[in-house]
Amino acid sequence: MGYSKDKKFNESQVVLGMSIDRDRMPVSFDIYPGNTFEGHTFKDTIEAMKKRYQLGKVIVVSDRGMMSRTNMEIVENSDYEFIVGKSIKQLKKVDIFDGGFTEIAKGIEYREIEYEGKRLLIIHSKERAEKDRKDRIRLIEKAEKMLKDGNIETKSKRGAKKYLKTKNEVDYTLDIQKIEKDEKYDGYYGIITNTQLNPKQILEQYHTLWKVEESFRTLKNYLETRPIFHWTQKRIKGHIVMSFVSYIMQRTLELELERNNIEYSHEKIREAIKNMEYIDIKPNEQHFAIRTNMNLLAQKILKVLNIPIPKVVTPYEEFIEKLKLQNENNEIKGLERSKAKV
């Protein structure tokens, strides 16, 4: 879901906006037409949150693609603070290589300046520098292959094509000057903010963006929210609601496991649950439920959920009665938790 970033312009699209808390627990979602740029969903989301929740201090954390100048004004007019990514290469009258960097964490340095009346943190990360270097090498190799194959489209300068140049739109060469310029910026990025948090707190909050990205990745891929094989608005919304509820259930289980010092990727958790099955057999006019083999993680999940590990072979009637009893116990515990929260 999103603004056709995968270039499927000929297919129907929807834009999904989702809010999560610091534990990556989904809070709410909104659906927009597929031709809506995701930056334009911001105002609706902010206003909906103000009406829906009685919030105290709010700090909006966003990448630079979402937070346009207009969206920044919306945040400030709503009395919210923000921590937003800022493109270093587009900074005017700022020499980011002017020194004065201070170590803020292992392999990470920062320098703070005032920029357009706000605080700007210029960050340099050794880990990010290595990633930038590898990404650039990959693009250069791709550009060299384009030159070798003669397969060059001139419609855009994105991707590997940004490292190609031509004088006559026929003969192309590697743009060494562009490559060297990009190399200078390896590991650098900016964060602009109007908060009073200290630099370490700002960096920590900005790095929570991975939680949002991971949440959308889970929805899109592992919970198979897309592709959507529905046509009416009602069915499309129903499909997304099911994915949203599934994600709530998944995060609830993951958090419960984490509280018990059991940390696995959601892929491993899903695989363990998927393999927990019963087979219904009827040999010689008898009726049994046969449990499939369970790995260690599956056993840990059942223990955390207070579900006894069932026998491999269980008479069917006994199996059904245990299911009913377990459901009743879960309903009672759910009511007790609700009362405790109230």
GIPE-V692182 format. One record per residue. N is the residue number from 1. PSI is psi in whole degrees, 0 to 359 (NA if undefined). NEAR is the number of other ideal C-beta (glycine too) atoms within 8 Angstrom. Layout:
# GIPE-V692182
n = [N N]
psi = [PSI PSI]
near = [NEAR NEAR]
This chain:
# GIPE-V692182
n = [1 2 3 4 5 6 7 8 9 10 11 12 13 14 15 16 17 18 19 20 21 22 23 24 25 26 27 28 29 30 31 32 33 34 35 36 37 38 39 40 41 42 43 44 45 46 47 48 49 50 51 52 53 54 55 56 57 58 59 60 61 62 63 64 65 66 67 68 69 70 71 72 73 74 75 76 77 78 79 80 81 82 83 84 85 86 87 88 89 90 91 92 93 94 95 96 97 98 99 100 101 102 103 104 105 106 107 108 109 110 111 112 113 114 115 116 117 118 119 120 121 122 123 124 125 126 127 128 129 130 131 132 133 134 135 136 137 138 139 140 141 142 143 144 145 146 147 148 149 150 151 152 153 154 155 156 157 158 159 160 161 162 163 164 165 166 167 168 169 170 171 172 173 174 175 176 177 178 179 180 181 182 183 184 185 186 187 188 189 190 191 192 193 194 195 196 197 198 199 200 201 202 203 204 205 206 207 208 209 210 211 212 213 214 215 216 217 218 219 220 221 222 223 224 225 226 227 228 229 230 231 232 233 234 235 236 237 238 239 240 241 242 243 244 245 246 247 248 249 250 251 252 253 254 255 256 257 258 259 260 261 262 263 264 265 266 267 268 269 270 271 272 273 274 275 276 277 278 279 280 281 282 283 284 285 286 287 288 289 290 291 292 293 294 295 296 297 298 299 300 301 302 303 304 305 306 307 308 309 310 311 312 313 314 315 316 317 318 319 320 321 322 323 324 325 326 327 328 329 330 331 332 333 334 335 336 337 338 339 340 341 342]
psi = [146 188 63 45 338 13 29 60 339 1 153 140 155 153 126 123 132 141 136 161 187 342 12 22 125 137 314 167 157 149 135 159 151 341 16 121 134 333 335 352 351 313 315 318 315 312 322 321 322 320 323 325 145 88 148 234 131 131 118 123 127 153 170 338 326 326 88 174 321 316 326 318 322 316 313 321 339 7 26 155 167 154 112 141 144 131 120 322 337 2 135 136 34 122 101 346 21 10 196 23 145 136 130 337 173 119 7 128 156 160 134 134 167 134 117 41 8 169 131 122 122 118 141 125 127 321 317 324 319 320 315 319 314 321 320 319 319 317 322 317 321 320 319 323 321 317 318 318 344 21 81 119 136 12 329 167 27 163 220 335 344 344 16 146 158 153 331 11 21 308 120 149 166 139 86 322 318 319 314 324 315 325 326 332 8 126 354 139 162 152 122 140 157 17 170 13 154 162 321 318 320 314 317 317 319 324 353 352 333 333 320 314 319 323 315 324 320 314 314 316 298 327 3 43 330 150 156 116 53 159 323 153 320 316 324 315 319 320 315 323 317 318 320 314 320 321 322 315 318 313 324 315 316 317 322 321 318 322 336 21 36 103 114 159 156 336 315 320 314 320 320 317 319 327 357 102 158 141 128 115 154 74 134 48 17 164 120 156 121 124 138 166 144 135 178 320 319 320 321 321 314 321 316 324 6 37 117 140 117 161 159 318 124 131 139 316 319 320 314 318 321 322 315 315 318 319 318 317 320 321 318 315 323 318 320 319 319 317 321 322 320 NA]
near = [10 8 10 9 5 4 5 7 5 3 5 4 11 12 14 14 12 13 9 11 6 5 7 10 10 13 6 9 10 11 10 11 6 10 5 10 5 11 10 7 12 12 9 10 11 13 9 10 12 9 5 6 5 2 7 3 5 8 11 12 10 13 8 9 6 10 15 7 5 6 13 11 8 11 13 10 6 9 4 10 11 15 15 14 12 12 8 11 5 6 12 4 3 9 4 9 5 6 5 5 9 7 6 10 7 3 6 12 9 13 12 8 7 6 10 3 4 9 10 14 14 14 13 12 10 9 8 11 11 9 8 12 10 8 8 12 8 8 12 12 8 10 13 9 8 14 12 6 6 6 5 9 6 5 3 5 4 5 6 10 13 10 11 14 8 9 4 5 4 5 6 9 8 11 10 6 6 10 12 8 8 10 9 7 10 11 12 10 10 13 14 12 13 7 10 2 10 5 10 8 8 14 15 8 11 11 7 10 10 7 10 10 8 9 13 11 9 12 15 9 7 9 11 6 11 6 3 9 3 8 4 6 5 6 9 13 9 9 11 14 8 8 12 12 8 9 13 10 8 13 12 9 11 10 10 10 14 9 6 8 5 9 5 9 5 10 7 9 15 10 8 14 9 6 11 9 6 8 7 9 7 7 5 3 3 7 8 12 11 10 12 9 5 11 8 5 11 12 10 11 13 12 9 10 8 6 7 4 7 8 5 6 7 12 9 10 7 8 12 8 8 10 8 8 8 9 8 8 9 8 8 8 9 8 8 8 8 8 7 6 5 4]
